[in-house]
Amino acid sequence: MSTDDPFRLRAQKALSDALATITPANGYTFDFSKAVFRGRLGFGENDPLPMLSIMEPPLPLDRKSAPLSASSSGGDWDLVVQGFVQDDRENPTDPAHLAMAEVKKRLAQEARRKLDLPARGPNVLGLGSGRNRVEELRIGAGVVRPPEAAVSSKAYFWLTITLKIVEDNSDPFA
């Protein structure tokens, strides 16, 4: 992660790094080590399976308004993790359920990093407790879908996550 990146990109990169640790060597069934992408909606037959994509929903949530003199704001930032898997011929969505469960398990580990005792503050995704920070990570229920011609030739899942963030708008690179 580059220190030249704005906070939100650093957060997405940290999330990508965390999800890339879902590997058989770490006790998981799937291997996402080289298949976590950011901001990709489209995938083709030459892309790896299984794979994940982290993206923002098309419409942001309204943020809580801060006092006019404040340079920082806080609130929820929704992200979507979409996962694609090789489907099972008889039960096409079974592998997608397993993949989503493994993603949830890994995200729950990150959510538990809420209080890093040496830092005495939130350390979700290992981003520390500075002016720009993630204070909490909440995991949605998720949904699994079979292959659909209009979306994907493979079974897939959508999993919403919500990051409670504090963001210094005067210095998004801090």
N, C-alpha and C positions, 0 to 999 in steps of 0.2 A: 504494500500500500504506500503510495506516495504522500508525503506531507504536503504536496502541492494540490492535492485533491480537496474539493469541498467536502464538508462533513457528510452530506447525504451519500455521496459517492463512496467515501471511506466506509460508511455503514454498510452499503450494499456489497462492497468488496470483502468486508469482514464476514458478512453473512455467507457470501460465496465460499470463502475459505473454510468456514465452519461446516458447510454442507459437503464440501469436497473431502472431508474426513470420513464420510460414510463409505467405508470400504470393508471387504472381508477381513483384512488384517486388523481392523478395529472392532471386529465382532458383529458386523452387519452382513446381510446377504448380498446387497447390491454394491456396485462400485461406481461412485459418482466422482472419483478423483480427477478425471479429466473431462467431465461432462456437466459442469455448472456454468451457465451463461447468464448474462444480465441484459435485459431489454430486448430479447428476441421473441418475436411472436411466431415466426415461420421456421419450420424445420423440414428437411428433405430426407430422402431415402439414404443419402450418404452421411447423415449425421449419426453420432454414436447413440446406442441404446444400452442402458437406460441413460436418461439425461434430464436435467433440471433447468428451468429458466426462472429468473427473478425479475419481476416487473411491477410497475405501479398500475393501479387501476386507472381507467381513463379520466375519472373525475375525482379531484382531491376532496377530503373532508374539510369542512369549515374549521378554521383554527379559532381558539379562544382569543379574543382581542386582548392585547396587552396595553398598559397605560401608554399614552402618547410619547412620554419621555423614555420609555424602555426600548432598548435595542434588541432584546431577546424575546422570544415567544416560545410557547410550549404547547404540546398537544399530541394527538395521535397521528401517526403516519402509517397508512395501510400499504402493505406490499402483498403480492401474490406469488406463490411458488407454484409453478406448473411442472409436473413430472410426466415423462413419457417412458413407457416400458414395452418390452416385447410381450404381447399378450399370449395367454394360454388359449389354445384352440377351443377347448370345451367350455372354459369359464374365463372369458377374455379379461374381466376386470380383477381377477384374483391377484395377479402380480402388481397391479396399480395400488390395491389396498395395502399390500405388503410394503411397497416402496413408500407410500404416504406415511405408514406407521413408523418406518425407519427415519424419515425426515422429521416427524413429530418428536420422536425420541431424542434426536440430536438437537433440535430446537429447544426442547425442555432442559437439556443440559446447559444451554446458553442462558435460558431464562433464570436458572438457578444461580447464575453468576451475578445476580442483582446486587448482592452486597459482597464486595471483595474486601475482606477485613484489613489487609495491609493498607489499602487505599482509603478505607473508611467512607466509601461511597459507591454509587452504582458503577459496575464495570461490565454491563451487558455487551456481548460481542467483543469484549476486551478493549473497548474504546475509552475506558477511563471515566473520570468524573469532572472533566473540564467544562468550559463554557458551552461547548457543543457536546451533547452526550445523549446516550440512550439510557433511560431510567427503568424501562420495563419492556419485556417482550411477551406478548400474548398470542397464543396459538388458536386459530379457528378450528371449526369442526372438519372442514374439507369436504370435497365431493369427488367421486370417482365416476368416470364415464367410459363406456365401451368405444371402440373405433367408430368414428362418424365421418362420412365422406367429406363433409364441409369443414371439419376441424383437423382430424388426424386419422391416418390409417392404422394407428396403434392405440391401445388403451392408454388413458392418461388420468391425472388428477389435478385438481386445483386446491390449493391450501392458502387461505388468507392468514397473514400474520399482521399484528399491529405492534408497532414500536412507539412507545411513549417517549417523545424526544423533547429536549430543550435545545433551542437553536439560537445562536447569536447572529441575528441578521446583519449586523454591522461588520461581522467578521466570520463569514461562513467557512473560512479556511482554517480557523483556530482549532 
